[in-house]
Amino acid sequence: MLASRLADLALLVLLAGAFLAAAWAVMAQPLMRGATPLPVLSINAPASVPGIDLSDHRCYWAEGYPAIMVTDTSFFRNRYYHLLGDTWDKLNYARMAQVVQGIYAVTQGL
């Protein structure tokens, strides 16, 4: 099951795009990989795939705009996600900075 595989990949950065953004996700993956040592995977799937639309990008997809989601797999990985135990001390700020570097590289390269 996808959820159990994602839970094992705590350092994963996942790029998810609906079919409208498939080319973006494919192009973003090597750009992000070139800017950060984090593992980066890409999936292009319809909104019917469970969990693929659980973020702000869903609104863009609904209006026909291409958008990609960058995620660390949220609640599949972090049992405290959006709960009272989801506190600042559980965040990995160095890793977050690497994600920002990767996203910056993507914005410059697309």
Phi and psi in radians as a Rosetta constraint file:
Dihedral C 1 N 2 CA 2 C 2 CIRCULARHARMONIC -1.018 0.35
Dihedral N 2 CA 2 C 2 N 3 CIRCULARHARMONIC -0.759 0.35
Dihedral C 2 N 3 CA 3 C 3 CIRCULARHARMONIC -1.051 0.35
Dihedral N 3 CA 3 C 3 N 4 CIRCULARHARMONIC -0.745 0.35
Dihedral C 3 N 4 CA 4 C 4 CIRCULARHARMONIC -1.216 0.35
Dihedral N 4 CA 4 C 4 N 5 CIRCULARHARMONIC -0.620 0.35
Dihedral C 4 N 5 CA 5 C 5 CIRCULARHARMONIC -1.159 0.35
Dihedral N 5 CA 5 C 5 N 6 CIRCULARHARMONIC -0.719 0.35
Dihedral C 5 N 6 CA 6 C 6 CIRCULARHARMONIC -1.160 0.35
Dihedral N 6 CA 6 C 6 N 7 CIRCULARHARMONIC -0.616 0.35
Dihedral C 6 N 7 CA 7 C 7 CIRCULARHARMONIC -1.088 0.35
Dihedral N 7 CA 7 C 7 N 8 CIRCULARHARMONIC -0.495 0.35
Dihedral C 7 N 8 CA 8 C 8 CIRCULARHARMONIC -1.389 0.35
Dihedral N 8 CA 8 C 8 N 9 CIRCULARHARMONIC -0.229 0.35
Dihedral C 8 N 9 CA 9 C 9 CIRCULARHARMONIC -1.867 0.35
Dihedral N 9 CA 9 C 9 N 10 CIRCULARHARMONIC 1.191 0.35
Dihedral C 9 N 10 CA 10 C 10 CIRCULARHARMONIC -1.084 0.35
Dihedral N 10 CA 10 C 10 N 11 CIRCULARHARMONIC -0.419 0.35
Dihedral C 10 N 11 CA 11 C 11 CIRCULARHARMONIC -1.813 0.35
Dihedral N 11 CA 11 C 11 N 12 CIRCULARHARMONIC 0.301 0.35
Dihedral C 11 N 12 CA 12 C 12 CIRCULARHARMONIC -1.337 0.35
Dihedral N 12 CA 12 C 12 N 13 CIRCULARHARMONIC 2.442 0.35
Dihedral C 12 N 13 CA 13 C 13 CIRCULARHARMONIC -2.025 0.35
Dihedral N 13 CA 13 C 13 N 14 CIRCULARHARMONIC 2.140 0.35
Dihedral C 13 N 14 CA 14 C 14 CIRCULARHARMONIC -1.922 0.35
Dihedral N 14 CA 14 C 14 N 15 CIRCULARHARMONIC 2.270 0.35
Dihedral C 14 N 15 CA 15 C 15 CIRCULARHARMONIC -1.799 0.35
Dihedral N 15 CA 15 C 15 N 16 CIRCULARHARMONIC 2.047 0.35
Dihedral C 15 N 16 CA 16 C 16 CIRCULARHARMONIC -2.030 0.35
Dihedral N 16 CA 16 C 16 N 17 CIRCULARHARMONIC 2.273 0.35
Dihedral C 16 N 17 CA 17 C 17 CIRCULARHARMONIC -2.401 0.35
Dihedral N 17 CA 17 C 17 N 18 CIRCULARHARMONIC 2.469 0.35
Dihedral C 17 N 18 CA 18 C 18 CIRCULARHARMONIC -1.275 0.35
Dihedral N 18 CA 18 C 18 N 19 CIRCULARHARMONIC 3.050 0.35
Dihedral C 18 N 19 CA 19 C 19 CIRCULARHARMONIC -1.023 0.35
Dihedral N 19 CA 19 C 19 N 20 CIRCULARHARMONIC -0.530 0.35
Dihedral C 19 N 20 CA 20 C 20 CIRCULARHARMONIC -1.113 0.35
Dihedral N 20 CA 20 C 20 N 21 CIRCULARHARMONIC -0.538 0.35
Dihedral C 20 N 21 CA 21 C 21 CIRCULARHARMONIC -1.850 0.35
Dihedral N 21 CA 21 C 21 N 22 CIRCULARHARMONIC 0.255 0.35
Dihedral C 21 N 22 CA 22 C 22 CIRCULARHARMONIC -0.989 0.35
Dihedral N 22 CA 22 C 22 N 23 CIRCULARHARMONIC -0.779 0.35
Dihedral C 22 N 23 CA 23 C 23 CIRCULARHARMONIC -1.116 0.35
Dihedral N 23 CA 23 C 23 N 24 CIRCULARHARMONIC -0.660 0.35
Dihedral C 23 N 24 CA 24 C 24 CIRCULARHARMONIC -1.088 0.35
Dihedral N 24 CA 24 C 24 N 25 CIRCULARHARMONIC -0.816 0.35
Dihedral C 24 N 25 CA 25 C 25 CIRCULARHARMONIC -1.107 0.35
Dihedral N 25 CA 25 C 25 N 26 CIRCULARHARMONIC -0.695 0.35
Dihedral C 25 N 26 CA 26 C 26 CIRCULARHARMONIC -1.134 0.35
Dihedral N 26 CA 26 C 26 N 27 CIRCULARHARMONIC -0.727 0.35
Dihedral C 26 N 27 CA 27 C 27 CIRCULARHARMONIC -1.275 0.35
Dihedral N 27 CA 27 C 27 N 28 CIRCULARHARMONIC -0.575 0.35
Dihedral C 27 N 28 CA 28 C 28 CIRCULARHARMONIC -1.223 0.35
Dihedral N 28 CA 28 C 28 N 29 CIRCULARHARMONIC -0.575 0.35
Dihedral C 28 N 29 CA 29 C 29 CIRCULARHARMONIC -1.004 0.35
Dihedral N 29 CA 29 C 29 N 30 CIRCULARHARMONIC -0.939 0.35
Dihedral C 29 N 30 CA 30 C 30 CIRCULARHARMONIC -1.170 0.35
Dihedral N 30 CA 30 C 30 N 31 CIRCULARHARMONIC -0.549 0.35
Dihedral C 30 N 31 CA 31 C 31 CIRCULARHARMONIC -1.109 0.35
Dihedral N 31 CA 31 C 31 N 32 CIRCULARHARMONIC -0.782 0.35
Dihedral C 31 N 32 CA 32 C 32 CIRCULARHARMONIC -1.208 0.35
Dihedral N 32 CA 32 C 32 N 33 CIRCULARHARMONIC -0.705 0.35
Dihedral C 32 N 33 CA 33 C 33 CIRCULARHARMONIC -1.082 0.35
Dihedral N 33 CA 33 C 33 N 34 CIRCULARHARMONIC -0.595 0.35
Dihedral C 33 N 34 CA 34 C 34 CIRCULARHARMONIC -1.277 0.35
Dihedral N 34 CA 34 C 34 N 35 CIRCULARHARMONIC -0.293 0.35
Dihedral C 34 N 35 CA 35 C 35 CIRCULARHARMONIC -1.845 0.35
Dihedral N 35 CA 35 C 35 N 36 CIRCULARHARMONIC -0.178 0.35
Dihedral C 35 N 36 CA 36 C 36 CIRCULARHARMONIC -2.595 0.35
Dihedral N 36 CA 36 C 36 N 37 CIRCULARHARMONIC 2.600 0.35
Dihedral C 36 N 37 CA 37 C 37 CIRCULARHARMONIC -1.380 0.35
Dihedral N 37 CA 37 C 37 N 38 CIRCULARHARMONIC -0.048 0.35
Dihedral C 37 N 38 CA 38 C 38 CIRCULARHARMONIC -1.154 0.35
Dihedral N 38 CA 38 C 38 N 39 CIRCULARHARMONIC 2.514 0.35
Dihedral C 38 N 39 CA 39 C 39 CIRCULARHARMONIC -1.215 0.35
Dihedral N 39 CA 39 C 39 N 40 CIRCULARHARMONIC 2.341 0.35
Dihedral C 39 N 40 CA 40 C 40 CIRCULARHARMONIC -2.195 0.35
Dihedral N 40 CA 40 C 40 N 41 CIRCULARHARMONIC 2.166 0.35
Dihedral C 40 N 41 CA 41 C 41 CIRCULARHARMONIC -2.043 0.35
Dihedral N 41 CA 41 C 41 N 42 CIRCULARHARMONIC 2.727 0.35
Dihedral C 41 N 42 CA 42 C 42 CIRCULARHARMONIC -2.252 0.35
Dihedral N 42 CA 42 C 42 N 43 CIRCULARHARMONIC 2.428 0.35
Dihedral C 42 N 43 CA 43 C 43 CIRCULARHARMONIC -2.388 0.35
Dihedral N 43 CA 43 C 43 N 44 CIRCULARHARMONIC 2.364 0.35
Dihedral C 43 N 44 CA 44 C 44 CIRCULARHARMONIC -2.058 0.35
Dihedral N 44 CA 44 C 44 N 45 CIRCULARHARMONIC 1.965 0.35
Dihedral C 44 N 45 CA 45 C 45 CIRCULARHARMONIC -2.590 0.35
Dihedral N 45 CA 45 C 45 N 46 CIRCULARHARMONIC 2.761 0.35
Dihedral C 45 N 46 CA 46 C 46 CIRCULARHARMONIC -1.299 0.35
Dihedral N 46 CA 46 C 46 N 47 CIRCULARHARMONIC 2.845 0.35
Dihedral C 46 N 47 CA 47 C 47 CIRCULARHARMONIC -1.090 0.35
Dihedral N 47 CA 47 C 47 N 48 CIRCULARHARMONIC -0.255 0.35
Dihedral C 47 N 48 CA 48 C 48 CIRCULARHARMONIC -1.279 0.35
Dihedral N 48 CA 48 C 48 N 49 CIRCULARHARMONIC -0.217 0.35
Dihedral C 48 N 49 CA 49 C 49 CIRCULARHARMONIC -1.281 0.35
Dihedral N 49 CA 49 C 49 N 50 CIRCULARHARMONIC 2.158 0.35
Dihedral C 49 N 50 CA 50 C 50 CIRCULARHARMONIC -0.969 0.35
Dihedral N 50 CA 50 C 50 N 51 CIRCULARHARMONIC 2.219 0.35
Dihedral C 50 N 51 CA 51 C 51 CIRCULARHARMONIC 1.559 0.35
Dihedral N 51 CA 51 C 51 N 52 CIRCULARHARMONIC -0.248 0.35
Dihedral C 51 N 52 CA 52 C 52 CIRCULARHARMONIC -1.223 0.35
Dihedral N 52 CA 52 C 52 N 53 CIRCULARHARMONIC -0.382 0.35
Dihedral C 52 N 53 CA 53 C 53 CIRCULARHARMONIC -1.988 0.35
Dihedral N 53 CA 53 C 53 N 54 CIRCULARHARMONIC 0.411 0.35
Dihedral C 53 N 54 CA 54 C 54 CIRCULARHARMONIC -1.563 0.35
Dihedral N 54 CA 54 C 54 N 55 CIRCULARHARMONIC 1.007 0.35
Dihedral C 54 N 55 CA 55 C 55 CIRCULARHARMONIC -2.889 0.35
Dihedral N 55 CA 55 C 55 N 56 CIRCULARHARMONIC -3.103 0.35
Dihedral C 55 N 56 CA 56 C 56 CIRCULARHARMONIC -1.107 0.35
Dihedral N 56 CA 56 C 56 N 57 CIRCULARHARMONIC -0.442 0.35
Dihedral C 56 N 57 CA 57 C 57 CIRCULARHARMONIC -1.103 0.35
Dihedral N 57 CA 57 C 57 N 58 CIRCULARHARMONIC -0.371 0.35
Dihedral C 57 N 58 CA 58 C 58 CIRCULARHARMONIC -0.989 0.35
Dihedral N 58 CA 58 C 58 N 59 CIRCULARHARMONIC -0.668 0.35
Dihedral C 58 N 59 CA 59 C 59 CIRCULARHARMONIC -1.106 0.35
Dihedral N 59 CA 59 C 59 N 60 CIRCULARHARMONIC -0.657 0.35
Dihedral C 59 N 60 CA 60 C 60 CIRCULARHARMONIC -1.181 0.35
Dihedral N 60 CA 60 C 60 N 61 CIRCULARHARMONIC -0.781 0.35
Dihedral C 60 N 61 CA 61 C 61 CIRCULARHARMONIC -1.012 0.35
Dihedral N 61 CA 61 C 61 N 62 CIRCULARHARMONIC -0.736 0.35
Dihedral C 61 N 62 CA 62 C 62 CIRCULARHARMONIC -1.086 0.35
Dihedral N 62 CA 62 C 62 N 63 CIRCULARHARMONIC -0.504 0.35
Dihedral C 62 N 63 CA 63 C 63 CIRCULARHARMONIC -1.674 0.35
Dihedral N 63 CA 63 C 63 N 64 CIRCULARHARMONIC 0.086 0.35
Dihedral C 63 N 64 CA 64 C 64 CIRCULARHARMONIC 1.514 0.35
Dihedral N 64 CA 64 C 64 N 65 CIRCULARHARMONIC 0.181 0.35
Dihedral C 64 N 65 CA 65 C 65 CIRCULARHARMONIC -1.594 0.35
Dihedral N 65 CA 65 C 65 N 66 CIRCULARHARMONIC 2.393 0.35
Dihedral C 65 N 66 CA 66 C 66 CIRCULARHARMONIC -1.241 0.35
Dihedral N 66 CA 66 C 66 N 67 CIRCULARHARMONIC 2.432 0.35
Dihedral C 66 N 67 CA 67 C 67 CIRCULARHARMONIC -2.720 0.35
Dihedral N 67 CA 67 C 67 N 68 CIRCULARHARMONIC 2.567 0.35
Dihedral C 67 N 68 CA 68 C 68 CIRCULARHARMONIC -2.060 0.35
Dihedral N 68 CA 68 C 68 N 69 CIRCULARHARMONIC 2.634 0.35
Dihedral C 68 N 69 CA 69 C 69 CIRCULARHARMONIC -1.863 0.35
Dihedral N 69 CA 69 C 69 N 70 CIRCULARHARMONIC 2.320 0.35
Dihedral C 69 N 70 CA 70 C 70 CIRCULARHARMONIC -1.873 0.35
Dihedral N 70 CA 70 C 70 N 71 CIRCULARHARMONIC 2.125 0.35
Dihedral C 70 N 71 CA 71 C 71 CIRCULARHARMONIC -2.466 0.35
Dihedral N 71 CA 71 C 71 N 72 CIRCULARHARMONIC 2.697 0.35
Dihedral C 71 N 72 CA 72 C 72 CIRCULARHARMONIC -1.777 0.35
Dihedral N 72 CA 72 C 72 N 73 CIRCULARHARMONIC 0.327 0.35
Dihedral C 72 N 73 CA 73 C 73 CIRCULARHARMONIC 1.378 0.35
Dihedral N 73 CA 73 C 73 N 74 CIRCULARHARMONIC 0.203 0.35
Dihedral C 73 N 74 CA 74 C 74 CIRCULARHARMONIC 0.612 0.35
Dihedral N 74 CA 74 C 74 N 75 CIRCULARHARMONIC -2.019 0.35
Dihedral C 74 N 75 CA 75 C 75 CIRCULARHARMONIC -1.228 0.35
Dihedral N 75 CA 75 C 75 N 76 CIRCULARHARMONIC -0.254 0.35
Dihedral C 75 N 76 CA 76 C 76 CIRCULARHARMONIC -1.205 0.35
Dihedral N 76 CA 76 C 76 N 77 CIRCULARHARMONIC -0.453 0.35
Dihedral C 76 N 77 CA 77 C 77 CIRCULARHARMONIC -1.877 0.35
Dihedral N 77 CA 77 C 77 N 78 CIRCULARHARMONIC -0.610 0.35
Dihedral C 77 N 78 CA 78 C 78 CIRCULARHARMONIC -2.015 0.35
Dihedral N 78 CA 78 C 78 N 79 CIRCULARHARMONIC 1.888 0.35
Dihedral C 78 N 79 CA 79 C 79 CIRCULARHARMONIC -1.159 0.35
Dihedral N 79 CA 79 C 79 N 80 CIRCULARHARMONIC -0.267 0.35
Dihedral C 79 N 80 CA 80 C 80 CIRCULARHARMONIC -1.633 0.35
Dihedral N 80 CA 80 C 80 N 81 CIRCULARHARMONIC -0.065 0.35
Dihedral C 80 N 81 CA 81 C 81 CIRCULARHARMONIC -0.875 0.35
Dihedral N 81 CA 81 C 81 N 82 CIRCULARHARMONIC 2.105 0.35
Dihedral C 81 N 82 CA 82 C 82 CIRCULARHARMONIC 1.056 0.35
Dihedral N 82 CA 82 C 82 N 83 CIRCULARHARMONIC 0.466 0.35
Dihedral C 82 N 83 CA 83 C 83 CIRCULARHARMONIC -2.056 0.35
Dihedral N 83 CA 83 C 83 N 84 CIRCULARHARMONIC 3.068 0.35
Dihedral C 83 N 84 CA 84 C 84 CIRCULARHARMONIC -1.030 0.35
Dihedral N 84 CA 84 C 84 N 85 CIRCULARHARMONIC -0.532 0.35
Dihedral C 84 N 85 CA 85 C 85 CIRCULARHARMONIC -1.385 0.35
Dihedral N 85 CA 85 C 85 N 86 CIRCULARHARMONIC -0.016 0.35
Dihedral C 85 N 86 CA 86 C 86 CIRCULARHARMONIC -1.454 0.35
Dihedral N 86 CA 86 C 86 N 87 CIRCULARHARMONIC 1.401 0.35
Dihedral C 86 N 87 CA 87 C 87 CIRCULARHARMONIC -1.991 0.35
Dihedral N 87 CA 87 C 87 N 88 CIRCULARHARMONIC 2.849 0.35
Dihedral C 87 N 88 CA 88 C 88 CIRCULARHARMONIC -0.968 0.35
Dihedral N 88 CA 88 C 88 N 89 CIRCULARHARMONIC -0.572 0.35
Dihedral C 88 N 89 CA 89 C 89 CIRCULARHARMONIC -1.247 0.35
Dihedral N 89 CA 89 C 89 N 90 CIRCULARHARMONIC -0.191 0.35
Dihedral C 89 N 90 CA 90 C 90 CIRCULARHARMONIC -1.658 0.35
Dihedral N 90 CA 90 C 90 N 91 CIRCULARHARMONIC -0.013 0.35
Dihedral C 90 N 91 CA 91 C 91 CIRCULARHARMONIC -1.506 0.35
Dihedral N 91 CA 91 C 91 N 92 CIRCULARHARMONIC 2.569 0.35
Dihedral C 91 N 92 CA 92 C 92 CIRCULARHARMONIC -1.833 0.35
Dihedral N 92 CA 92 C 92 N 93 CIRCULARHARMONIC 1.641 0.35
Dihedral C 92 N 93 CA 93 C 93 CIRCULARHARMONIC -1.180 0.35
Dihedral N 93 CA 93 C 93 N 94 CIRCULARHARMONIC -0.591 0.35
Dihedral C 93 N 94 CA 94 C 94 CIRCULARHARMONIC -1.126 0.35
Dihedral N 94 CA 94 C 94 N 95 CIRCULARHARMONIC -0.728 0.35
Dihedral C 94 N 95 CA 95 C 95 CIRCULARHARMONIC -1.185 0.35
Dihedral N 95 CA 95 C 95 N 96 CIRCULARHARMONIC -0.684 0.35
Dihedral C 95 N 96 CA 96 C 96 CIRCULARHARMONIC -1.057 0.35
Dihedral N 96 CA 96 C 96 N 97 CIRCULARHARMONIC -0.672 0.35
Dihedral C 96 N 97 CA 97 C 97 CIRCULARHARMONIC -1.125 0.35
Dihedral N 97 CA 97 C 97 N 98 CIRCULARHARMONIC -0.653 0.35
Dihedral C 97 N 98 CA 98 C 98 CIRCULARHARMONIC -1.148 0.35
Dihedral N 98 CA 98 C 98 N 99 CIRCULARHARMONIC -0.659 0.35
Dihedral C 98 N 99 CA 99 C 99 CIRCULARHARMONIC -1.105 0.35
Dihedral N 99 CA 99 C 99 N 100 CIRCULARHARMONIC -0.753 0.35
Dihedral C 99 N 100 CA 100 C 100 CIRCULARHARMONIC -1.059 0.35
Dihedral N 100 CA 100 C 100 N 101 CIRCULARHARMONIC -0.731 0.35
Dihedral C 100 N 101 CA 101 C 101 CIRCULARHARMONIC -1.061 0.35
Dihedral N 101 CA 101 C 101 N 102 CIRCULARHARMONIC -0.722 0.35
Dihedral C 101 N 102 CA 102 C 102 CIRCULARHARMONIC -1.143 0.35
Dihedral N 102 CA 102 C 102 N 103 CIRCULARHARMONIC -0.759 0.35
Dihedral C 102 N 103 CA 103 C 103 CIRCULARHARMONIC -1.141 0.35
Dihedral N 103 CA 103 C 103 N 104 CIRCULARHARMONIC -0.685 0.35
Dihedral C 103 N 104 CA 104 C 104 CIRCULARHARMONIC -1.032 0.35
Dihedral N 104 CA 104 C 104 N 105 CIRCULARHARMONIC -0.793 0.35
Dihedral C 104 N 105 CA 105 C 105 CIRCULARHARMONIC -1.057 0.35
Dihedral N 105 CA 105 C 105 N 106 CIRCULARHARMONIC -0.681 0.35
Dihedral C 105 N 106 CA 106 C 106 CIRCULARHARMONIC -1.133 0.35
Dihedral N 106 CA 106 C 106 N 107 CIRCULARHARMONIC -0.783 0.35
Dihedral C 106 N 107 CA 107 C 107 CIRCULARHARMONIC -1.122 0.35
Dihedral N 107 CA 107 C 107 N 108 CIRCULARHARMONIC -0.539 0.35
Dihedral C 107 N 108 CA 108 C 108 CIRCULARHARMONIC -1.377 0.35
Dihedral N 108 CA 108 C 108 N 109 CIRCULARHARMONIC -0.479 0.35
Dihedral C 108 N 109 CA 109 C 109 CIRCULARHARMONIC -1.663 0.35
Dihedral N 109 CA 109 C 109 N 110 CIRCULARHARMONIC -0.306 0.35
